């Protein structure tokens, strides 16, 4: 059978109009010649032919600063990336003085690109910001630092969760490179932003509730851990800046050097008061100081419930017949950040205008809740075996354990499985709060843990040991914790400290190691609490006081040792004074003070002589000398 498709095609072709080509028709004469004439125009590339000056600042791509800054505004990602890489190269290659004119533009561009939609651009922007802050001095950065802080506040409230995470990296860079400027500018702008990162306001109230972080690469608890860690770093910078300012404003002791051949002129004036200061016409300054206390209270009132709820969500269930609670590495890290934040808030209260009022307010409002959440249901804590880092070949994304180790280091897994840092911090918080509020948890629990910690003092790191000594100083200052029957067992603690110090002295007779210094200084300072009568109630402590002057019989004595012993000599304790009287003839001429500077060496000799001469009056009093 013939196909119908072919017939239709043939019929269609026949219906077309066919044009016949005449082979007799030719072009007119003159039009059948090819025209070989053509016009030429020069191609000028302005960018390539531009002349560069001999001393012009150029990147590796032969681009100057203005061209690199213009690329940062380009819509193409690769153009922005090349511009950032060029600026990073310039900052690393040339001295900062040559780019002082463009410093404000550099900071503005780097801060603005931390809000970019592309992750690579944000990462390069943070790197450029870090390079600038490393190369340029603080006084040159200060006028433009407010620009960086404003962009940081925008990044913290950005709708994109990746940009919010980048804002934490920016803040870490600012704290590490310029902590003073960061502490000054971030208090009013950035601190409130931390609350919005992990919570949201309830309608028609000032209270807040925790929010869930929706991200395929980061869990909610890990995100909160990152936020709390950055908040802890910022509060630490604020506390250091506040304490540094108070030290500079206080009237410190001064050393005056003179020559025997010259007449002595001792300046009795305060040099600080003679410095010129800026003219301050702010009539609302007193009002602002009073309102700052209210602002701290309001911020603490918003933050504390969030900290408590954050730990409750990751805390283990109530233990049954166990001496400790097992928590994961992630939970231990969150607990560490929360306790550090509470202690930093306490230091801020101490440096405020009304410290006693602030600490009393905090203890009454949050003391019972802190005890119930952190101590009653789980104290003390230990960490579970996390297994360490995941190999790079196995993982596609970072696990929660990897994030924790990136923030706090591998040492947290290797050396702190007993959570000694967190447990000792809890002891300190309890002892600080108990001065202003009777807490629902008995102090015996804290006393027992501190005694057990002293038994294994060699395994405690230096920072935790400092906090442990701070706990004991807080106990000795609070007589309410020592008087009752179910009280803090200070006598057993003093007895153990004497034994520990005797063990330390066998290998460190000059008290060079930090732990030896801490124990020795505490035992010397406790002698000022004469109402405790420790020398009579603790036999080991009395014997220790008797042997204490023998440290002055060494050929070389550290200055801090002489200073501590001079404080003990003020209180004329019989055990110490009798032993010192027997050794007095061999001390004054045969002792050399070892100090870091000449002033401390002179002060040490003065303290030693004063200690000796004060004994003469005591001997005369009891009839040993006529």
SULURBEL-V911126 format. One record per helix or strand. SS is the DSSP state (H for helix, E for strand). FROM is the first residue (numbers start at 1). TO is the last residue. If there is no record, write none. Layout:
SS:FROM:TO
SS:FROM:TO
//
This chain:
H:4:15
H:65:71
H:77:93
H:96:99
H:103:115
H:119:135
H:138:156
H:161:177
H:179:189
H:191:198
E:199:201
E:208:210
H:220:249
H:271:274
H:285:314
E:325:327
H:329:350
H:355:376
E:381:383
H:400:408
H:411:415
H:420:433
H:443:455
H:457:459
H:462:477
H:480:483
H:490:505
H:514:528
H:530:532
H:534:537
H:539:553
E:556:558
H:559:569
H:574:586
E:592:594
H:598:622
//
